[in-house]
């Protein structure tokens, strides 16, 4: 932000302020006052866009020496409409980068050099009894041909020497449009005449492809009441943009009801002698340069009076809201828009003293800004129809841009900041083990105005709205931290989110919406994993700390038997306890383990740290039950004895053939009591899938293919043969 100290006129007083140059626009300046208030002044011609820097710079329409070797001697460069001047009425008019026309006056008396005074260039006696005068008005070039007597030429021509990236097109209203392939660039307004008494007359502007010719109406000039000198005015203007000044006046004098005054330098309101009866002014400001989110606390229209000669005839001038659209260079008395019957404001204006006058329009401007009523501007109406009470206000066509109409708006605008989480898309804030997220931001108001309401949004990475709080009333003070919690059930682990917010102050101003803070919710990795060898049960026992993550569903256990090169998940269902016994280890091999936490939505955490243990297996194990071999084993058989009856032999692990037949294996298991026999009968029923592991720790899977027959060796003891098919290794 660039703040430049300035002194400005505010409410008729000179005050210290700081201009926020970052908010400059063509017709808008924003200021900060020492008491915290902020002001924007809308007035045409304040800035131009510098072609080199791309920044809005303050305009300067002074004509300066510019003697480049191309025949021109003076120029106006710090303006949107750039002009260069040379001898003999030669001029180059720029309508943008690389778009210009060059004109040269013809049938001139001699090589007349331009005489410069401020923004005015004069070619005196360029024609017999006629001068050529230019006044630069930032976006306009007012050309005046001053006829000092009836002996002046009947018409005046300018040869178009160059047309670079533009063309000229006569328009039905008598003007000439300046265009290129992208559209309108500007316009040479239809000319008119005015004599020394202020009487107006017609003139014609013609274009034949080579010459621009201006011809005053001969019969009007020859009228016996004509007062000399007579001025012929064909103003050249840039194409008005959506934020340019828009003003005119309408004339009720008989014969002038269809005359347009969009190019007049005055807005004439009231009766001028017996001419211009019931003159009414029209002014419209675009509020686009204000930007969004202003809480308007004051709005005033300011107009500068051109003093008329003679006695003072003060009167009220009323400002009425206009109810229909109108065009600056089309509006006349007969097609003027309607207006509200009651005035929005008034000012008591003196006509013989140069001064600023203001109209209080806060309520109306706020309504325009908020969109509750359409902005078609205001109409100025004098309170009296008596002679001499007319008021002449400078219009947006006046060459001195500082005296043009201006709209002065005082406003507040809060700001908000993202405090937490405040990550970026590429580096989001990581938040562990919670789905109940609290969002924190700071509310600020340089105007020291409390908050009135706020609104929060959360989006996913694709921009879909996950949560919209709606507008929530709040009375936070400037500088306060505002915290809200996202409702349960809306956020998920592992998803990239962005949040942002907006606040409104008590004046209706609202903040810009920050780009937002990016974050991701993560279930943290479990901690405290240990691995302990249990040789007695031929297993490795794991344990870890309980995880306190929100929406935890359980854990996954991963095993590696090759030093961590490959890992395999060994649990078939989520482990919900904080311990796990691995009975499928290789004897004498260092087994490594790591675990993850799993949320109810399926999100899996990063791996825990690694734990390792080694167990040496002795004996043979079936489904976690150790059995004993009978020596010597018979060919094709494995004789074993059930060592304990601690648990049922169930499971569905995958196994292969070890050479005891075609995918078959027979186990001959010794029982030594009737209790052991009954348990074996229950465990090895036909179709049951069992797991077998030999002394080396190799694992196999098989299916019991037939019912078991008992072969008693002595009372209460015997051998239980179990035939396995579909034998495969684990």
Residue pairs with C-beta under 8 A, 6 or more apart in sequence:
1 20
1 22
2 20
2 21
2 22
3 18
3 19
3 20
3 21
3 32
4 18
4 19
4 21
5 16
5 17
5 18
6 16
6 17
6 18
6 19
6 31
7 14
7 15
7 16
7 17
8 14
8 15
8 17
8 31
8 39
8 41
9 15
9 356
10 17
10 33
10 39
10 408
11 300
11 358
11 408
12 356
12 358
15 33
16 33
16 34
17 31
17 32
17 33
17 34
17 39
18 31
18 32
19 29
19 30
19 31
20 30
20 31
20 32
21 56
23 30
23 40
23 291
24 30
24 46
24 47
24 55
24 56
25 47
25 56
25 243
25 289
26 46
26 47
26 48
26 49
26 56
26 80
26 241
26 243
26 244
26 289
27 42
27 43
27 44
27 45
27 46
27 47
27 243
27 244
27 245
27 286
27 289
28 40
28 41
28 42
28 46
28 243
28 289
28 290
29 40
29 41
29 43
29 46
29 47
30 38
30 39
30 40
31 38
31 39
31 40
31 41
32 38
32 39
32 446
33 39
36 446
36 447
36 448
37 297
37 410
37 412
37 447
38 410
38 411
38 412
38 413
38 446
38 447
39 408
39 409
39 410
39 411
40 289
40 290
40 294
40 408
40 409
40 411
41 406
41 407
41 408
41 409
42 285
42 286
42 287
42 289
42 290
42 406
42 407
42 408
42 409
43 245
43 401
43 402
43 404
43 405
43 406
43 407
44 138
44 139
44 244
44 245
44 396
44 401
44 404
44 405
45 59
45 61
45 137
45 138
45 139
45 245
45 396
45 401
45 404
46 58
46 59
46 401
47 56
47 57
47 58
47 59
48 56
48 57
48 59
48 78
48 79
48 80
48 138
49 55
49 56
49 57
49 80
50 56
50 57
51 97
57 78
58 78
59 78
59 79
59 80
59 138
59 401
60 78
60 79
61 76
61 78
61 79
61 119
61 136
61 137
61 138
61 399
61 401
62 76
62 118
62 119
63 74
63 75
63 76
63 85
63 116
63 118
63 119
63 120
63 121
63 136
64 74
64 75
64 76
64 77
65 73
65 74
66 72
66 73
66 74
66 75
66 77
66 84
67 73
71 86
71 87
71 90
72 84
72 85
72 86
72 90
72 92
73 85
73 86
73 87
73 113
73 114
74 84
74 85
74 86
74 114
74 116
74 121
75 82
75 83
75 84
75 85
76 82
76 83
76 119
76 136
79 136
79 138
79 139
80 138
80 139
80 238
81 93
81 94
81 95
81 136
81 138
81 139
81 140
81 141
81 186
81 236
81 237
81 238
82 93
82 94
83 91
83 92
83 93
83 94
83 134
83 136
83 141
84 91
84 92
84 94
85 91
85 114
85 121
85 134
86 92
86 114
87 111
87 112
87 113
87 114
88 104
88 105
88 108
88 111
88 112
88 123
88 126
89 103
89 104
89 105
89 108
89 112
89 123
89 126
89 132
89 158
90 102
90 103
90 104
90 105
91 102
91 103
91 104
91 134
92 100
92 101
92 102
92 103
92 162
93 100
93 101
93 102
93 103
93 141
93 236
94 100
95 101
95 166
95 178
95 185
95 186
95 238
96 185
98 164
98 165
99 164
99 165
99 166
99 180
99 185
100 162
100 164
100 165
100 166
101 160
101 162
101 163
101 164
101 166
101 168
101 178
102 160
102 161
102 162
103 158
103 159
103 160
103 161
103 212
104 158
104 159
104 161
105 123
105 126
105 127
105 132
105 156
105 157
105 158
106 157
106 158
106 159
106 211
107 127
107 153
107 157
108 126
108 127
109 125
109 126
109 127
109 128
110 125
112 123
112 124
112 125
112 126
114 121
114 122
114 123
115 121
115 122
115 123
115 124
119 135
119 136
119 137
119 399
119 400
120 133
120 134
120 135
120 136
120 399
121 133
121 134
121 136
122 131
122 132
122 133
122 134
123 131
123 132
123 133
124 131
125 131
126 132
127 152
127 153
127 156
128 151
128 152
128 153
129 147
129 148
129 149
129 151
129 152
130 145
130 146
130 147
130 148
130 152
130 153
130 156
131 145
131 146
131 148
132 143
132 144
132 145
132 146
133 143
133 144
133 145
133 146
134 141
134 142
134 143
134 144
135 141
135 142
135 144
135 399
136 142
136 399
137 397
137 398
137 399
137 401
138 401
139 237
139 238
139 240
139 244
140 235
140 236
140 237
140 238
140 397
140 399
141 235
141 236
141 237
142 233
142 235
142 265
142 397
142 399
143 233
143 234
143 235
143 236
144 231
144 232
144 233
145 156
145 214
145 231
145 232
146 229
146 230
146 231
146 232
147 216
147 221
147 228
147 229
147 230
147 231
147 232
148 228
148 229
149 228
149 229
150 221
150 222
150 228
154 215
154 216
154 218
155 213
155 214
155 215
155 216
156 213
156 214
156 215
156 232
157 211
157 212
157 213
157 214
158 211
158 212
158 213
159 210
159 211
160 168
160 210
160 211
160 212
165 180
166 178
166 179
166 180
166 185
167 178
167 179
167 180
168 176
168 177
168 178
168 179
168 188
168 207
168 212
169 176
169 177
169 178
169 179
170 176
170 177
170 206
170 207
171 177
171 187
173 190
173 260
173 329
173 330
174 190
174 191
174 204
174 205
175 187
175 188
175 189
175 190
175 205
175 329
176 187
176 188
176 205
176 207
176 212
177 184
177 186
177 187
178 184
178 185
178 186
178 187
178 188
178 239
179 185
183 239
184 239
185 238
185 239
186 236
186 237
186 238
186 239
187 236
187 237
187 239
187 329
188 205
188 212
188 234
188 235
188 236
189 234
189 235
189 236
189 237
189 262
189 263
189 329
190 205
190 234
191 203
191 204
191 205
191 214
191 232
191 233
191 234
192 200
192 201
192 202
192 203
192 232
192 233
193 200
193 201
193 202
193 203
193 216
193 217
193 220
193 221
193 230
193 231
193 232
193 233
194 200
194 201
194 230
194 231
194 233
195 201
195 226
195 227
195 228
195 229
195 230
196 227
196 228
196 229
196 230
197 227
198 272
198 275
199 225
199 226
199 227
199 275
200 256
200 259
201 216
201 217
201 220
201 221
201 230
202 216
202 217
202 220
203 214
203 215
203 216
203 217
203 232
203 234
204 214
204 215
204 217
205 212
205 213
205 214
205 234
206 212
206 213
206 214
206 215
207 213
214 232
214 234
216 230
216 232
220 226
221 230
233 263
235 263
235 397
237 263
238 244
240 246
240 328
242 286
242 288
243 286
243 288
243 289
244 286
244 396
245 285
245 395
245 396
245 397
245 404
245 405
246 283
246 284
246 285
246 286
246 328
246 377
246 396
247 262
247 267
247 281
247 282
247 283
247 284
247 328
247 395
247 396
247 397
247 405
248 260
248 261
248 262
248 264
248 267
248 281
248 282
248 326
248 328
248 329
248 331
248 395
249 261
249 264
249 266
249 267
249 268
249 269
249 279
249 280
249 281
249 282
250 261
250 279
250 280
250 282
250 331
250 332
250 333
250 336
251 257
251 259
251 261
251 268
251 276
251 277
251 279
251 332
251 333
252 276
252 277
252 278
252 279
252 333
253 275
253 276
253 277
256 276
256 333
257 332
257 333
257 334
258 332
258 333
258 334
258 335
259 332
259 333
260 329
260 330
260 331
260 332
261 268
262 327
262 328
262 329
262 330
262 331
263 329
263 397
264 395
264 397
265 394
265 395
265 397
265 398
265 399
266 306
266 392
266 393
266 394
266 395
266 398
267 281
267 282
267 283
267 303
267 380
267 392
267 393
267 394
267 395
267 405
268 276
268 279
268 281
268 390
268 391
268 392
269 279
269 280
269 281
269 317
269 380
269 381
269 382
269 390
269 391
269 393
270 278
270 279
270 315
270 317
270 382
270 384
270 385
270 389
270 390
270 391
271 277
271 278
271 279
271 382
271 384
271 385
271 386
271 387
271 388
271 389
271 390
272 279
272 388
272 390
273 387
273 388
274 387
276 390
277 385
278 382
278 385
279 382
279 390
280 336
280 379
280 380
280 381
280 382
281 379
281 380
281 393
282 322
282 326
282 331
282 336
282 337
282 377
282 378
282 379
282 380
283 301
283 377
283 378
283 380
283 405
284 322
284 326
284 375
284 376
284 377
284 378
285 375
285 377
285 405
285 407
286 375
287 365
287 368
287 369
287 375
290 369
290 409
290 411
292 510
292 512
293 413
293 509
293 510
293 511
293 512
294 369
294 409
294 411
294 412
294 413
294 509
295 411
295 412
295 413
295 449
295 504
295 505
295 506
295 507
295 508
295 509
295 510
296 362
296 365
296 366
296 369
296 409
296 410
296 411
296 507
296 508
296 509
297 362
297 410
297 411
297 412
297 507
298 360
298 362
298 408
298 409
298 410
299 360
299 361
299 362
299 364
299 365
299 366
299 407
299 408
299 409
299 410
300 358
300 359
300 360
300 361
300 362
300 407
300 408
301 319
301 345
301 358
301 359
301 361
301 378
301 405
301 406
301 407
301 408
302 356
302 357
302 358
302 405
302 406
302 407
302 408
303 356
303 357
303 358
303 359
303 393
303 394
303 405
304 354
304 355
304 356
304 357
304 393
304 394
304 403
304 404
304 405
305 349
305 350
305 351
305 353
305 354
305 355
305 356
305 357
305 391
305 392
305 393
306 354
306 392
306 393
306 394
307 351
307 352
307 353
307 354
308 351
308 352
308 390
308 392
309 352
310 352
310 388
311 352
311 388
312 350
312 351
312 352
312 353
313 351
313 352
313 386
313 388
313 389
314 348
314 349
314 350
314 351
315 348
315 349
315 351
315 382
315 383
315 384
315 389
315 391
316 346
316 347
316 348
316 349
316 382
316 383
317 346
317 347
317 349
317 357
317 380
317 381
317 382
317 383
317 391
318 343
318 345
318 346
318 380
318 381
318 382
318 383
319 343
319 344
319 345
319 346
319 347
319 359
319 361
319 378
319 379
319 380
320 339
320 340
320 341
320 342
320 343
320 344
320 378
320 379
320 380
320 381
321 339
321 340
321 344
321 364
321 373
321 376
321 378
321 379
322 337
322 338
322 339
322 376
322 377
322 378
322 379
323 337
323 338
323 339
323 340
323 376
324 337
324 338
324 376
325 337
325 376
326 335
326 336
326 337
326 376
326 377
331 337
336 379
337 376
337 379
339 378
339 379
343 381
344 359
344 361
344 363
344 364
344 378
345 359
345 360
345 361
345 364
346 359
346 383
347 357
347 358
347 359
349 357
349 391
351 388
351 389
351 390
351 391
351 392
358 408
359 378
361 378
361 407
364 373
364 378
365 407
365 409
366 508
367 373
368 374
368 375
370 508
380 393
382 389
382 390
382 391
393 405
394 400
394 403
394 404
394 405
395 404
395 405
396 404
396 405
398 404
411 507
411 509
412 445
412 447
412 449
412 505
412 507
412 509
413 447
413 505
413 509
413 510
413 511
414 443
414 444
414 445
414 447
414 449
414 451
414 478
414 503
414 504
414 505
414 509
414 510
414 511
415 443
415 444
415 445
415 446
415 511
415 512
416 441
416 442
416 443
416 444
416 454
416 482
416 501
416 502
416 503
416 511
416 514
417 441
417 442
417 444
417 514
418 441
418 499
418 500
418 501
418 514
418 516
418 517
419 440
419 441
419 442
419 481
420 429
420 438
420 439
420 440
420 517
421 428
421 429
421 431
421 437
421 439
421 499
421 517
421 518
421 519
422 429
422 517
423 429
423 430
423 517
423 518
423 519
424 518
425 461
425 496
425 498
425 518
427 518
428 496
428 518
428 519
428 520
429 517
429 518
429 519
429 520
430 519
430 520
430 522
431 437
431 519
431 520
431 521
431 522
432 521
432 522
432 523
432 524
432 549
433 522
433 523
433 524
433 547
433 548
433 549
433 550
434 521
434 549
434 550
435 488
435 489
435 491
435 492
435 493
435 521
435 550
435 551
436 485
436 486
436 488
436 550
437 485
437 486
437 491
437 519
437 521
438 483
438 484
438 485
438 486
439 456
439 458
439 483
439 484
439 485
439 486
439 499
439 501
439 517
440 481
440 482
440 483
441 481
441 482
441 501
442 479
442 480
442 481
442 482
443 451
443 454
443 476
443 477
443 478
443 479
443 480
443 482
443 503
444 478
444 479
445 451
445 478
445 505
446 478
447 505
447 507
448 478
449 478
449 505
449 506
449 507
449 509
450 475
450 476
450 477
450 478
450 505
450 506
451 474
451 475
451 476
451 477
451 480
451 482
451 503
451 504
451 505
451 506
452 473
452 474
452 475
452 504
452 505
452 506
452 508
453 471
453 472
453 473
453 474
453 503
453 504
454 469
454 471
454 472
454 474
454 476
454 482
454 501
454 502
454 503
454 504
455 468
455 469
455 470
455 471
455 472
455 501
455 502
455 503
456 467
456 468
456 469
456 484
456 499
456 500
456 501
457 465
457 467
457 468
457 469
457 499
457 500
457 501
458 465
458 466
458 467
458 486
458 490
458 491
458 497
458 498
458 499
459 465
459 466
459 497
459 498
459 499
459 516
460 466
460 495
460 496
460 497
460 498
461 495
461 496
461 497
461 498
466 490
466 491
466 497
467 486
467 487
467 490
469 484
471 504
474 482
474 503
476 482
476 503
482 501
482 503
491 497
491 521
492 521
492 601
492 603
493 521
493 522
493 523
493 551
493 599
493 601
493 603
494 520
494 521
494 522
494 603
495 520
495 521
496 518
496 519
496 520
497 518
497 519
497 520
497 521
498 516
498 517
498 518
498 519
499 516
499 517
499 519
500 513
500 514
500 515
500 516
500 517
501 513
501 514
502 510
502 511
502 512
502 513
503 510
503 511
504 510
504 511
522 605
522 606
523 547
523 549
523 552
523 597
523 598
523 599
523 603
523 604
523 605
524 547
524 549
524 597
524 605
524 606
525 596
525 597
525 605
525 606
525 607
525 608
525 609
526 544
526 545
526 547
526 555
526 595
526 596
526 597
526 605
526 608
527 544
527 545
527 608
527 609
528 543
528 544
528 545
529 542
529 543
529 544
529 593
529 594
529 595
529 608
529 609
529 610
529 611
530 542
530 543
530 544
530 611
531 540
531 541
531 542
531 591
531 593
531 611
531 612
531 613
532 540
532 541
532 542
532 543
532 613
533 540
533 613
533 614
533 615
534 540
534 541
534 581
534 615
535 615
535 616
535 617
535 618
537 581
537 583
537 624
537 626
538 583
538 585
538 587
538 615
538 617
538 618
538 619
538 621
538 626
538 693
538 697
539 581
539 582
539 583
539 585
539 615
539 624
540 581
540 582
540 585
540 591
540 593
540 613
540 615
541 579
541 580
541 581
541 582
542 557
542 579
542 580
542 581
542 582
542 593
542 595
542 611
543 578
543 579
543 580
544 555
544 578
544 579
544 595
544 608
545 578
546 578
547 555
547 597
549 597
549 599
549 605
551 599
551 600
551 601
552 597
552 598
552 599
552 600
553 574
553 576
553 598
553 599
553 600
554 574
554 575
554 576
554 597
554 598
555 571
555 574
555 575
555 576
555 578
555 580
555 595
555 596
555 597
555 598
556 569
556 571
556 574
556 575
556 595
556 596
556 598
556 604
557 569
557 570
557 571
557 575
557 580
557 582
557 593
557 595
558 567
558 568
558 569
558 570
558 593
558 594
558 595
558 596
558 607
559 567
559 568
559 570
559 582
559 591
559 592
559 593
560 566
560 567
560 568
560 591
560 592
560 593
561 585
561 586
561 589
561 591
561 592
563 590
563 592
564 592
564 610
567 594
570 582
570 584
571 580
574 598
582 591
582 593
583 621
583 624
584 653
584 693
584 699
584 730
585 591
585 615
585 617
585 697
586 696
586 697
586 698
587 615
587 616
587 617
587 695
587 696
587 697
588 614
588 616
588 617
588 697
589 614
589 697
590 612
590 613
590 614
591 612
591 613
591 614
591 615
592 610
592 611
592 612
593 610
593 611
593 612
593 613
594 607
594 608
594 609
594 610
594 611
595 607
595 608
596 604
596 605
596 606
596 607
596 608
597 604
597 605
598 604
598 605
617 693
617 695
617 696
617 697
618 695
619 626
619 627
619 628
619 629
619 643
619 695
620 626
620 627
620 628
620 629
620 638
620 640
620 692
620 693
620 694
620 695
621 627
621 692
621 693
622 640
622 649
622 667
622 690
622 691
622 692
622 693
623 647
623 648
623 649
623 650
623 651
623 690
623 691
623 692
624 646
624 647
624 649
625 642
625 643
625 644
625 645
625 646
625 647
625 649
626 643
626 644
627 640
627 641
627 642
627 643
627 669
628 640
628 641
628 643
628 670
629 638
629 639
629 640
629 641
630 639
630 640
630 641
630 668
630 670
631 639
633 639
634 668
636 660
636 661
636 666
637 660
637 666
637 667
637 668
638 660
638 665
638 666
638 667
638 668
639 668
639 669
639 670
639 719
640 667
640 668
640 669
640 670
641 669
641 670
641 671
641 672
642 669
642 670
642 671
642 676
642 679
642 680
645 675
645 676
645 679
648 682
648 683
649 683
649 684
649 688
649 690
649 691
650 688
650 689
650 690
651 689
651 690
651 691
652 689
652 701
653 689
653 691
653 699
653 701
653 730
654 701
654 728
654 730
655 691
655 692
655 699
655 700
655 701
655 702
655 727
655 728
655 729
655 730
656 700
656 701
656 727
656 728
656 729
657 663
657 664
657 665
657 727
657 728
658 665
658 698
658 700
658 727
658 729
660 666
660 727
663 725
663 726
663 727
663 728
664 705
664 723
664 724
664 725
664 727
665 692
665 700
665 702
665 723
665 724
665 727
666 721
666 722
666 723
666 724
667 692
667 721
667 722
667 724
668 719
668 720
668 721
668 722
669 680
669 719
669 720
669 721
669 722
670 717
670 718
670 719
670 720
671 677
671 680
671 717
671 718
671 719
671 720
672 716
672 717
673 716
673 717
674 716
677 710
677 718
677 720
680 708
680 720
681 708
681 720
683 690
684 690
684 704
684 708
684 720
684 722
685 704
685 707
685 708
686 704
686 705
686 706
686 707
687 703
687 704
688 703
688 704
689 701
689 702
689 703
689 704
690 701
690 702
690 703
690 704
690 724
691 699
691 700
691 701
691 730
692 699
692 700
692 701
692 702
692 724
693 699
693 700
694 700
698 729
698 730
699 729
699 730
700 727
700 728
700 729
700 730
701 726
701 727
701 728
701 729
701 730
702 724
702 725
702 726
702 727
702 728
703 724
703 725
703 726
704 722
704 723
704 724
705 723
705 724
705 725
706 723
708 720
708 721
708 722
709 721
710 718
710 720
711 718
711 719
711 720
711 721
712 718
713 719
